[in-house]
Amino acid sequence: MLKRQSSLKDTLAWFVKWMLFPALSLFIPVFADGPEQLDIRPDEAADPCEADIAQIRVTVTNVGYGGILTVELYDDPDHFLNKKGRKRRIRIPATEQQHKVCFTVEQQGTYAVAAYHDVDGNRKLKKRWNRMPKEPFGLSKNPKLKFGFPKFSNSAFSTDSLGADITVKLQEP
């Protein structure tokens, strides 16, 4: 009996030393290195949010943790969701369920906002074979994405002298 306890103890020690510690070490670098390095450029920073100036204050909900949250402002109905029609892009680290980003606008007008969670942080929205998003995506006025993207008019909103406050809820693909 004494020999069996020793054998069990030796087996457990071997398991911890050769199996458990190496397996745990695979997870340590994730925590030891701190936050992941994301490619977010200075010109993609949000404006400081202020209630008393003309801004579009966007609250994005249903955001997952990790990667990049991208929020884009459009003012051209003919080039909605196209680089040519984009007025500005903001990128921030996605760290919580809800984020608030602000765009300072020079004049009142009609705008639309698109937001997506770039889960892997590669600065690109992954798309399916039918060009629909493969990553969480949302538009101002929160239209449902079914068989294609809504038109500018389905997502458009107008600003007043102090801008506008909107909420975009990201939809899972």
N, CA, C and O of each residue as an XYZ file, in Angstrom:
692
protein
N       0.828     -1.184      0.000
C       0.000      0.000      0.000
C       0.869      1.243      0.000
O       0.570      2.205     -0.708
N       1.925      1.240      0.771
C       2.821      2.378      0.836
C       3.455      2.621     -0.529
O       3.606      3.767     -0.955
N       3.819      1.562     -1.200
C       4.424      1.685     -2.514
C       3.423      2.275     -3.513
O       3.815      3.066     -4.370
N       2.154      1.911     -3.422
C       1.142      2.426     -4.342
C       0.941      3.925     -4.152
O       0.817      4.651     -5.138
N       0.905      4.409     -2.903
C       0.759      5.843     -2.659
C       1.939      6.597     -3.248
O       1.759      7.660     -3.842
N       3.112      6.077     -3.095
C       4.305      6.704     -3.641
C       4.216      6.749     -5.159
O       4.573      7.751     -5.779
N       3.748      5.685     -5.741
C       3.608      5.619     -7.187
C       2.572      6.629     -7.673
O       2.797      7.288     -8.688
N       1.460      6.765     -6.987
C       0.430      7.730     -7.340
C       0.966      9.155     -7.194
O       0.705     10.020     -8.030
N       1.707      9.378     -6.132
C       2.305     10.689     -5.891
C       3.317     11.021     -6.991
O       3.359     12.149     -7.483
N       4.123     10.039     -7.370
C       5.099     10.252     -8.438
C       4.397     10.517     -9.779
O       4.828     11.371    -10.553
N       3.321      9.783    -10.041
C       2.581      9.973    -11.280
C       1.970     11.369    -11.329
O       2.012     12.031    -12.366
N       1.408     11.815    -10.218
C       0.824     13.145    -10.150
C       1.892     14.220    -10.342
O       1.667     15.189    -11.067
N       3.022     14.063     -9.717
C       4.118     15.021     -9.880
C       4.585     15.059    -11.330
O       4.840     16.135    -11.869
N       4.701     13.900    -11.962
C       5.102     13.850    -13.369
C       4.072     14.560    -14.248
O       4.430     15.324    -15.145
N       2.786     14.299    -13.981
C       1.715     14.923    -14.766
C       1.774     16.447    -14.647
O       1.697     17.150    -15.654
N       1.909     16.954    -13.432
C       1.968     18.408    -13.222
C       3.176     19.002    -13.922
O       3.060     20.027    -14.594
N       4.336     18.372    -13.775
C       5.579     18.908    -14.338
C       5.599     18.850    -15.861
O       6.004     19.813    -16.512
N       5.170     17.742    -16.429
C       5.327     17.541    -17.871
C       4.075     17.790    -18.701
O       4.171     17.935    -19.920
N       2.918     17.843    -18.083
C       1.683     18.033    -18.852
C       0.964     19.345    -18.490
O       0.640     20.145    -19.368
N       0.724     19.549    -17.208
C      -0.073     20.700    -16.791
C       0.674     22.016    -16.979
O       0.126     22.940    -17.579
N       1.901     22.130    -16.490
C       2.647     23.387    -16.628
C       2.878     23.777    -18.086
O       2.650     24.933    -18.441
N       3.321     22.860    -18.937
C       3.474     23.255    -20.346
C       2.150     23.689    -20.986
O       2.128     24.624    -21.787
N       1.060     23.024    -20.640
C      -0.242     23.405    -21.210
C      -0.643     24.798    -20.732
O      -1.132     25.604    -21.524
N      -0.445     25.089    -19.455
C      -0.774     26.412    -18.931
C       0.109     27.491    -19.528
O      -0.344     28.623    -19.701
N       1.347     27.176    -19.845
C       2.257     28.183    -20.391
C       1.799     28.685    -21.763
O       2.201     29.765    -22.196
N       0.963     27.908    -22.441
C       0.427     28.367    -23.712
C      -0.465     29.593    -23.532
O      -0.584     30.410    -24.444
N      -1.094     29.728    -22.359
C      -2.008     30.832    -22.106
C      -1.336     32.029    -21.457
O      -1.884     33.130    -21.511
N      -0.199     31.861    -20.862
C       0.469     32.948    -20.152
C       0.852     34.106    -21.074
O       0.662     35.254    -20.671
N       1.377     33.887    -22.280
C       1.730     35.030    -23.118
C       0.548     35.936    -23.457
O       0.736     37.135    -23.660
N      -0.656     35.390    -23.520
C      -1.824     36.205    -23.817
C      -2.003     37.271    -22.747
O      -2.358     38.409    -23.055
N      -1.757     36.909    -21.487
C      -1.948     37.840    -20.394
C      -0.682     38.627    -20.089
O      -0.776     39.772    -19.648
N       0.472     38.067    -20.303
C       1.723     38.716    -19.944
C       2.066     39.882    -20.857
O       2.661     40.860    -20.404
N       1.706     39.801    -22.131
C       2.069     40.853    -23.065
C       1.188     42.084    -22.958
O       1.513     43.111    -23.555
N       0.083     42.024    -22.221
C      -0.811     43.168    -22.124
C      -1.710     43.236    -23.338
O      -1.903     42.242    -24.038
N      -2.266     44.427    -23.591
C      -3.211     44.544    -24.709
C      -2.535     44.302    -26.052
O      -1.362     44.620    -26.251
N      -3.306     43.732    -26.960
C      -2.760     43.462    -28.291
C      -2.438     44.773    -28.995
O      -3.076     45.792    -28.730
N      -1.464     44.757    -29.880
C      -1.100     45.934    -30.658
C      -2.012     46.018    -31.869
O      -2.006     45.138    -32.729
N      -2.795     47.084    -31.926
C      -3.732     47.273    -33.020
C      -3.239     48.389    -33.923
O      -2.626     49.349    -33.458
N      -3.505     48.263    -35.203
C      -3.093     49.270    -36.176
C      -4.179     50.354    -36.259
O      -5.022     50.345    -37.156
N      -4.132     51.281    -35.302
C      -5.042     52.418    -35.284
C      -4.181     53.667    -35.441
O      -3.270     53.911    -34.650
N      -4.477     54.446    -36.461
C      -3.643     55.592    -36.816
C      -4.164     56.878    -36.191
O      -5.355     56.987    -35.899
N      -3.287     57.847    -35.984
C      -3.697     59.098    -35.323
C      -4.863     59.818    -36.011
O      -5.700     60.413    -35.332
N      -4.930     59.772    -37.334
C      -6.017     60.461    -38.042
C      -7.365     59.737    -37.901
O      -8.386     60.243    -38.365
N      -7.374     58.574    -37.274
C      -8.601     57.807    -37.079
C      -9.174     57.975    -35.673
O     -10.128     57.287    -35.309
N      -8.603     58.882    -34.883
C      -9.062     59.098    -33.513
C     -10.391     59.843    -33.510
O     -10.661     60.660    -34.390
N     -11.210     59.552    -32.515
C     -12.491     60.248    -32.362
C     -12.244     61.650    -31.820
O     -11.237     61.904    -31.160
N     -13.165     62.545    -32.103
C     -13.122     63.878    -31.515
C     -13.598     63.776    -30.066
O     -14.407     62.904    -29.749
N     -13.108     64.655    -29.175
C     -13.643     64.653    -27.803
C     -15.142     64.978    -27.848
O     -15.554     65.903    -28.548
N     -15.941     64.235    -27.119
C     -17.389     64.448    -27.127
C     -17.752     65.667    -26.287
O     -17.345     65.787    -25.131
N     -18.523     66.566    -26.888
C     -18.984     67.777    -26.202
C     -20.425     68.036    -26.605
O     -20.760     68.018    -27.789
N     -21.273     68.278    -25.618
C     -22.703     68.456    -25.879
C     -23.047     69.827    -26.442
O     -24.124     69.999    -27.013
N     -22.155     70.814    -26.294
C     -22.509     72.177    -26.689
C     -21.908     72.630    -28.015
O     -21.890     73.827    -28.302
N     -21.414     71.695    -28.829
C     -20.943     72.024    -30.174
C     -21.585     71.061    -31.174
O     -22.138     70.031    -30.792
N     -21.502     71.409    -32.449
C     -22.119     70.579    -33.492
C     -21.324     69.291    -33.666
O     -20.244     69.287    -34.257
N     -21.868     68.216    -33.151
C     -21.241     66.899    -33.259
C     -22.296     65.843    -33.520
O     -23.462     65.989    -33.153
N     -21.857     64.786    -34.159
C     -22.679     63.584    -34.247
C     -22.087     62.654    -33.195
O     -20.968     62.159    -33.330
N     -22.870     62.434    -32.144
C     -22.451     61.603    -31.018
C     -23.079     60.230    -31.203
O     -24.295     60.070    -31.104
N     -22.231     59.244    -31.472
C     -22.693     57.904    -31.822
C     -22.415     56.951    -30.667
O     -21.270     56.799    -30.240
N     -23.454     56.319    -30.170
C     -23.306     55.258    -29.177
C     -23.458     53.939    -29.924
O     -24.497     53.683    -30.534
N     -22.429     53.103    -29.878
C     -22.453     51.803    -30.545
C     -22.629     50.742    -29.464
O     -21.830     50.659    -28.531
N     -23.675     49.933    -29.593
C     -23.961     48.890    -28.604
C     -23.739     47.506    -29.211
O     -23.594     47.353    -30.424
N     -23.719     46.514    -28.341
C     -23.562     45.115    -28.729
C     -22.173     44.847    -29.316
O     -22.021     44.067    -30.256
N     -21.164     45.509    -28.741
C     -19.783     45.365    -29.200
C     -19.118     44.250    -28.395
O     -19.277     44.180    -27.177
N     -18.387     43.397    -29.064
C     -17.626     42.351    -28.384
C     -16.265     42.879    -27.951
O     -15.887     44.000    -28.292
N     -15.540     42.071    -27.206
C     -14.228     42.463    -26.698
C     -13.133     42.006    -27.667
O     -13.172     40.887    -28.179
N     -12.165     42.878    -27.908
C     -11.016     42.554    -28.745
C     -11.192     43.057    -30.163
O     -12.318     43.216    -30.634
N     -10.095     43.306    -30.840
C     -10.143     43.803    -32.201
C     -10.402     45.305    -32.241
O     -10.100     46.024    -31.289
N     -10.967     45.769    -33.355
C     -11.168     47.198    -33.594
C     -12.636     47.482    -33.875
O     -13.285     46.760    -34.633
N     -13.152     48.536    -33.260
C     -14.475     49.042    -33.598
C     -14.260     50.175    -34.595
O     -13.543     51.133    -34.306
N     -14.880     50.066    -35.764
C     -14.780     51.079    -36.807
C     -16.144     51.739    -36.976
O     -17.164     51.062    -37.109
N     -16.145     53.081    -36.969
C     -17.373     53.850    -37.146
C     -17.113     54.838    -38.279
O     -16.136     55.586    -38.241
N     -17.990     54.842    -39.290
C     -17.797     55.678    -40.471
C     -18.985     56.607    -40.678
O     -20.134     56.224    -40.457
N     -18.694     57.833    -41.106
C     -19.705     58.853    -41.340
C     -19.818     59.116    -42.838
O     -18.815     59.330    -43.519
N     -21.055     59.099    -43.343
C     -21.326     59.319    -44.763
C     -22.284     60.494    -44.931
O     -23.154     60.731    -44.092
N     -22.106     61.232    -46.042
C     -23.030     62.318    -46.351
C     -23.434     62.336    -47.826
O     -24.128     63.252    -48.266
N     -23.011     61.345    -48.576
C     -23.283     61.294    -50.016
C     -24.176     60.088    -50.332
O     -23.706     58.950    -50.294
N     -25.463     60.324    -50.645
C     -26.380     59.207    -50.913
C     -25.959     58.340    -52.097
O     -26.264     57.147    -52.125
N     -25.269     58.917    -53.067
C     -24.881     58.157    -54.254
C     -23.681     57.241    -54.010
O     -23.423     56.336    -54.804
N     -22.955     57.467    -52.931
C     -21.769     56.658    -52.638
C     -21.787     56.148    -51.195
O     -20.755     56.097    -50.526
N     -22.974     55.774    -50.735
C     -23.127     55.253    -49.376
C     -22.402     53.918    -49.249
O     -22.512     53.054    -50.118
N     -21.667     53.763    -48.166
C     -20.873     52.570    -47.853
C     -19.747     52.358    -48.859
O     -19.288     51.235    -49.067
N     -19.316     53.433    -49.471
C     -18.228     53.408    -50.432
C     -17.185     54.426    -49.975
O     -17.531     55.474    -49.430
N     -15.938     54.120    -50.195
C     -14.858     55.017    -49.783
C     -15.063     56.437    -50.317
O     -14.773     57.417    -49.631
N     -15.556     56.531    -51.524
C     -15.757     57.830    -52.170
C     -16.791     58.686    -51.421
O     -16.702     59.913    -51.442
N     -17.753     58.060    -50.772
C     -18.796     58.795    -50.057
C     -18.534     58.979    -48.579
O     -19.296     59.661    -47.894
N     -17.464     58.380    -48.077
C     -17.172     58.456    -46.644
C     -16.587     59.822    -46.300
O     -15.625     60.273    -46.921
N     -17.173     60.461    -45.317
C     -16.688     61.759    -44.861
C     -15.561     61.584    -43.842
O     -14.590     62.341    -43.845
N     -15.697     60.581    -42.971
C     -14.683     60.355    -41.936
C     -14.811     58.954    -41.372
O     -15.892     58.365    -41.371
N     -13.676     58.422    -40.885
C     -13.632     57.094    -40.259
C     -12.953     57.232    -38.901
O     -11.932     57.906    -38.764
N     -13.546     56.575    -37.896
C     -12.954     56.514    -36.556
C     -12.724     55.053    -36.228
O     -13.584     54.203    -36.459
N     -11.548     54.775    -35.686
C     -11.245     53.415    -35.217
C     -10.766     53.505    -33.776
O      -9.955     54.361    -33.424
N     -11.290     52.594    -32.943
C     -10.879     52.514    -31.545
C     -10.796     51.044    -31.141
O     -11.433     50.198    -31.769
N     -10.019     50.728    -30.100
C     -10.000     49.345    -29.619
C     -11.386     48.948    -29.091
O     -12.014     49.710    -28.356
N     -11.845     47.784    -29.460
C     -13.128     47.274    -28.967
C     -12.870     46.601    -27.625
O     -12.223     45.556    -27.558
N     -13.382     47.209    -26.559
C     -13.068     46.708    -25.228
C     -14.280     46.439    -24.355
O     -14.133     45.871    -23.273
N     -15.454     46.821    -24.779
C     -16.623     46.652    -23.929
C     -17.888     46.558    -24.768
O     -17.833     46.620    -25.997
N     -19.012     46.411    -24.110
C     -20.295     46.246    -24.797
C     -20.778     47.506    -25.497
O     -21.498     47.416    -26.492
N     -20.395     48.689    -24.994
C     -20.902     49.940    -25.545
C     -19.779     50.964    -25.642
O     -18.969     51.101    -24.726
N     -19.739     51.681    -26.762
C     -18.737     52.725    -26.978
C     -19.440     53.981    -27.461
O     -20.460     53.906    -28.145
N     -18.890     55.139    -27.101
C     -19.401     56.405    -27.608
C     -18.279     57.092    -28.361
O     -17.199     57.310    -27.810
N     -18.528     57.436    -29.623
C     -17.555     58.164    -30.438
C     -18.242     59.395    -31.009
O     -19.452     59.400    -31.236
N     -17.452     60.438    -31.238
C     -18.027     61.697    -31.709
C     -17.311     62.213    -32.941
O     -16.085     62.171    -33.041
N     -18.114     62.703    -33.880
C     -17.637     63.357    -35.095
C     -18.039     64.827    -34.998
O     -19.228     65.124    -34.880
N     -17.096     65.743    -35.044
C     -17.430     67.161    -35.106
C     -17.803     67.474    -36.556
O     -17.065     67.126    -37.479
N     -18.947     68.130    -36.754
C     -19.396     68.464    -38.106
C     -19.369     69.975    -38.291
O     -19.655     70.735    -37.365
N     -19.025     70.390    -39.487
C     -18.898     71.814    -39.784
C     -20.235     72.463    -40.100
O     -20.403     73.664    -39.892
N     -21.186     71.685    -40.600
C     -22.471     72.258    -40.973
C     -23.583     71.254    -40.743
O     -23.356     70.045    -40.698
N     -24.786     71.777    -40.600
C     -25.946     70.910    -40.480
C     -26.132     70.171    -41.793
O     -25.743     70.653    -42.857
N     -26.726     69.004    -41.702
C     -26.933     68.249    -42.921
C     -27.590     66.920    -42.653
O     -28.084     66.647    -41.558
N     -27.582     66.102    -43.682
C     -28.129     64.752    -43.606
C     -26.967     63.779    -43.708
O     -26.164     63.849    -44.638
N     -26.885     62.877    -42.749
C     -25.767     61.947    -42.638
C     -26.283     60.537    -42.390
O     -27.458     60.333    -42.087
N     -25.389     59.574    -42.524
C     -25.647     58.182    -42.141
C     -24.355     57.641    -41.539
O     -23.261     58.076    -41.900
N     -24.489     56.699    -40.628
C     -23.340     56.112    -39.946
C     -23.351     54.603    -40.143
O     -24.399     53.961    -40.069
N     -22.176     54.051    -40.394
C     -21.987     52.600    -40.443
C     -20.944     52.244    -39.391
O     -19.974     52.979    -39.204
N     -21.137     51.127    -38.708
C     -20.175     50.678    -37.702
C     -19.995     49.177    -37.837
O     -20.937     48.450    -38.154
N     -18.774     48.725    -37.592
C     -18.543     47.282    -37.567
C     -17.442     46.937    -36.580
O     -16.561     47.745    -36.287
N     -17.518     45.718    -36.079
C     -16.520     45.201    -35.147
C     -15.560     44.307    -35.930
O     -15.886     43.175    -36.286
N     -14.385     44.840    -36.184
C     -13.319     44.104    -36.867
C     -12.684     43.191    -35.819
O     -11.708     43.561    -35.166
N     -13.241     42.022    -35.671
C     -12.896     41.111    -34.577
C     -11.412     40.763    -34.561
O     -10.804     40.739    -33.492
N     -10.817     40.494    -35.717
C      -9.408     40.103    -35.743
C      -8.459     41.295    -35.875
O      -7.243     41.105    -35.885
N      -8.980     42.503    -35.975
C      -8.145     43.698    -36.005
C      -7.313     43.879    -37.259
O      -6.280     44.546    -37.218
N      -7.744     43.294    -38.384
C      -6.955     43.398    -39.617
C      -7.347     44.611    -40.475
O      -6.881     44.744    -41.606
N      -8.206     45.498    -39.935
C      -8.630     46.744    -40.593
C      -9.553     46.513    -41.783
O      -9.736     47.416    -42.599
N     -10.136     45.324    -41.897
C     -11.029     45.022    -43.010
C     -12.282     44.333    -42.483
O     -12.221     43.538    -41.545
N     -13.413     44.648    -43.097
C     -14.661     43.973    -42.777
C     -14.715     42.680    -43.580
O     -14.725     42.709    -44.811
N     -14.749     41.563    -42.893
C     -14.870     40.278    -43.589
C     -16.279     40.179    -44.169
O     -17.256     40.574    -43.532
N     -16.367     39.644    -45.391
C     -17.660     39.524    -46.066
C     -17.888     38.092    -46.528
O     -16.945     37.345    -46.786
N     -19.148     37.733    -46.626
C     -19.559     36.422    -47.136
C     -19.541     36.438    -48.667
O     -19.242     37.462    -49.282
N     -19.856     35.318    -49.259
C     -19.882     35.200    -50.717
C     -20.849     36.194    -51.349
O     -20.639     36.628    -52.481
N     -21.924     36.564    -50.617
C     -22.922     37.493    -51.158
C     -22.631     38.950    -50.763
O     -23.498     39.815    -50.888
N     -21.423     39.209    -50.292
C     -20.929     40.531    -49.915
C     -21.542     41.078    -48.635
O     -21.301     42.235    -48.289
N     -22.325     40.280    -47.927
C     -22.880     40.696    -46.640
C     -21.811     40.483    -45.563
O     -20.949     39.617    -45.712
N     -21.861     41.271    -44.477
C     -20.821     41.186    -43.444
C     -20.740     39.828    -42.766
O     -21.749     39.165    -42.524
N     -19.515     39.439    -42.471
C     -19.240     38.221    -41.711
C     -18.901     38.574    -40.266
O     -18.769     37.694    -39.416
N     -18.760     39.877    -39.998
C     -18.448     40.374    -38.661
C     -19.611     41.272    -38.217
O     -20.361     41.762    -39.061
N     -19.773     41.494    -36.900
C     -20.870     42.330    -36.417
C     -20.881     43.703    -37.093
O     -19.845     44.359    -37.201
N     -22.063     44.128    -37.547
C     -22.203     45.324    -38.376
C     -23.518     46.020    -38.051
O     -24.504     45.363    -37.716
N     -23.537     47.352    -38.150
C     -24.777     48.089    -37.926
C     -24.763     49.424    -38.637
O     -23.705     49.944    -38.991
N     -25.962     49.981    -38.844
C     -26.138     51.269    -39.497
C     -27.009     52.166    -38.629
O     -27.765     51.683    -37.786
N     -26.899     53.470    -38.838
C     -27.766     54.401    -38.131
C     -29.225     54.080    -38.464
O     -29.532     53.593    -39.552
N     -30.099     54.354    -37.529
C     -31.528     54.016    -37.590
C     -31.752     52.506    -37.528
O     -32.894     52.052    -37.597
N     -30.694     51.733    -37.400
C     -30.728     50.287    -37.146
C     -31.642     49.475    -38.060
O     -32.448     48.684    -37.570
N     -31.533     49.655    -39.394
C     -32.320     48.793    -40.282
C     -31.776     47.370    -40.232
O     -30.582     47.164    -40.014
N     -32.637     46.411    -40.432
C     -32.219     45.001    -40.462
C     -31.520     44.700    -41.780
O     -31.970     45.123    -42.845
N     -30.426     43.974    -41.698
C     -29.718     43.535    -42.899
C     -30.269     42.174    -43.284
O     -30.184     41.222    -42.507
N     -30.831     42.080    -44.474
C     -31.408     40.811    -44.903
C     -30.727     40.310    -46.160
O     -29.856     39.443    -46.086
N     -31.103     40.832    -47.301
C     -30.552     40.347    -48.568
C     -29.674     41.378    -49.257
O     -29.336     41.222    -50.431
N     -29.311     42.401    -48.556
C     -28.467     43.451    -49.107
C     -28.452     44.614    -48.146
O     -29.194     44.644    -47.165
N     -27.598     45.568    -48.442
C     -27.503     46.730    -47.581
C     -28.643     47.697    -47.865
O     -29.042     47.869    -49.017
N     -29.169     48.329    -46.821
C     -30.198     49.353    -47.036
C     -29.621     50.548    -47.788
O     -28.405     50.728    -47.856
N     -30.495     51.342    -48.340
C     -30.086     52.558    -49.027
C     -29.751     53.633    -48.000
O     -30.085     53.512    -46.821
N     -29.086     54.683    -48.467
C     -28.746     55.823    -47.618
C     -29.995     56.354    -46.915
O     -29.952     56.663    -45.724
N     -31.089     56.461    -47.634
C     -32.322     57.023    -47.073
C     -32.863     56.203    -45.897
O     -33.544     56.755    -45.032
N     -32.574     54.898    -45.849
C     -33.029     54.049    -44.745
C     -32.193     54.232    -43.479
O     -32.607     53.812    -42.399
N     -31.024     54.852    -43.605
C     -30.132     55.049    -42.467
C     -29.880     56.524    -42.167
O     -29.232     56.851    -41.173
N     -30.382     57.407    -43.009
C     -30.074     58.830    -42.903
C     -30.803     59.502    -41.745
O     -31.917     59.122    -41.384
N     -30.150     60.505    -41.175
C     -30.717     61.341    -40.116
C     -30.210     62.762    -40.353
O     -29.197     62.965    -41.023
N     -30.915     63.731    -39.805
C     -30.527     65.134    -39.965
C     -29.968     65.672    -38.661
O     -30.350     65.236    -37.575
N     -29.069     66.616    -38.786
C     -28.489     67.265    -37.609
C     -29.115     68.642    -37.437
O     -29.647     69.226    -38.382
N     -29.041     69.148    -36.207
C     -29.447     70.524    -35.949
C     -28.202     71.316    -35.568
O     -27.090     70.860    -35.837
N     -28.349     72.469    -34.961
C     -27.198     73.319    -34.652
C     -26.229     72.665    -33.664
O     -25.056     73.036    -33.622
N     -26.698     71.704    -32.873
C     -25.826     70.995    -31.943
C     -25.543     69.566    -32.402
O     -25.072     68.744    -31.615
N     -25.820     69.273    -33.643
C     -25.542     67.950    -34.187
C     -26.669     66.978    -33.934
O     -27.841     67.320    -34.092
N     -26.316     65.757    -33.537
C     -27.323     64.711    -33.283
C     -26.720     63.636    -32.383
O     -25.508     63.417    -32.363
N     -27.595     62.981    -31.647
C     -27.220     61.830    -30.832
C     -27.908     60.621    -31.432
O     -29.132     60.599    -31.558
N     -27.125     59.605    -31.805
C     -27.711     58.402    -32.401
C     -27.142     57.160    -31.728
O     -26.096     57.202    -31.080
N     -27.849     56.071    -31.897
C     -27.398     54.775    -31.397
C     -27.380     53.783    -32.549
O     -28.333     53.686    -33.322
N     -26.274     53.045    -32.650
C     -26.142     51.985    -33.649
C     -25.945     50.683    -32.878
O     -25.010     50.548    -32.088
N     -26.848     49.721    -33.122
C     -26.721     48.413    -32.492
C     -26.108     47.448    -33.498
O     -26.683     47.203    -34.558
N     -24.943     46.902    -33.167
C     -24.304     45.946    -34.060
C     -25.135     44.661    -34.113
O     -25.609     44.171    -33.087
N     -25.302     44.128    -35.319
C     -26.033     42.889    -35.532
C     -25.019     41.770    -35.804
O     -24.045     41.959    -36.533
N     -25.261     40.645    -35.222
C     -24.425     39.474    -35.496
C     -24.710     39.002    -36.910
O     -25.857     39.025    -37.357
N     -23.672     38.573    -37.616
C     -23.889     38.114    -39.002
C     -24.715     36.838    -39.065
O     -24.982     36.328    -40.153
